[in-house]
Amino acid sequence: PGPPTPPKPPSKARGVKTKGERGWAARIQQDYPSRAAREEIEGTVGVRVTVTADGRATGCSVTSSSGSSILDDAACKAVGRYARFE
């Protein structure tokens, strides 16, 4: 066997801050799925995203489900559409 694989270099990623969170959080809430509203489905969704160099959220995954795929899917879609970061 060859020599062991060298360790990966440290990540150059840094923490991010939200940008205009009040505005985009309100827009996300306004986009509440109509089916969920009709069926009185409520919940909280936790998500994890990758933030691009220009501050956009991509690669959304649900880290804490609301218990409703309607809300979980809508949360990721809305975060990708509206959320911005520095």
SULJOSUL-V931419 format. One record per helix or strand of 2 or more residues. SS is the DSSP state (@ for helix, = for strand). FROM is the first residue (numbers start at 1). LEN is the number of residues. If there is no record, write none. Layout:
{{SS FROM LEN} {SS FROM LEN}}
This chain:
{{@ 21 10} {@ 34 5} {= 46 6} {= 56 9} {@ 69 14} {= 84 2}}
